[in-house]
């Protein structure tokens, strides 16, 4: 790490988090630049980013407004806000009404996390669950599809997209996501070959309105679509073995990594407002099985599947 930092300094470069740390130091030295700061997606912020935000506004009532969802924590950025001078104890409220997805989609996706507590954003020591959350929208339930081969899965995807288009959906109202870039490229190429405009969504970019949007689950964070297809949800992709710390190395980190993978699938599925389609080949993700969404034996746990799965590269 020291050698990496030395080389960056020698080239006049810094990492993104290094930039945040330097900005926090400058704000602390020169004084706050803003009266108020609004923070969204708070669950994914790194401590260096929190330090910068804390230093950007003076400490006073209504200095920071923070919104976040611990069930959408897809990065392992756990932090004590109190230790950074951000006191939210007794000043937080839970918003239990969902306006993004229908009740049917929310209830189905909730099964992926139900029964597993997730640490609240506030430093209360308590854990939150999705029990009691509801949606203001209603519609049809999600559709799941098990394909015999990868080609068959892509064929079924094309049929589903045609069905949505024939039902009046615009191309830009449809999003297709997968765990890996390779699967995204195959889906995009098959869509184009079928005469359906398709475009890759890149990190930080806005959704494309004149083509079906295709991207990884991480890229889809923060985006919303009328219809969403989540493909390749098998036991080799979720959990992704390369993203999981072995339990024998660090049990707590192992559990945190598994939780992040669960949250990632939950995030992908809740990008859909009116219609959700989930497909896989081979064995479904143990997350689906444990939630009763993918068939098979519930005893087939994520840990057992992980131990039997080969390494998968993104």
Secondary structure, DSSP 8 states (H G I E B T S, - for coil): -HHHHHHHHHTT---HHHHHHHHHHHHHHH---BS-EEE-SGGG--HHHHHHHHHHB-SSTT-EEE---GGG--S-----TGGGT---TT------EEEEEEHHHHHHHHTTTTT--EE-SSTTS-EE-STT-EEEE-----EEEEESSHHHHHHHHHHHHHHHHHTT--GGGEEEEESSHHHHHHHHHHHHHTT--EEE--TT----SSSEEEEETTTTTT--EEEEEE---BTTTSS-GGGS--TTT-HHHHHHHHHHHHHHHHHHHTTEEEEEEEEEESSB-HHHHHTTSS-S-TT--HHHHHHHS-----
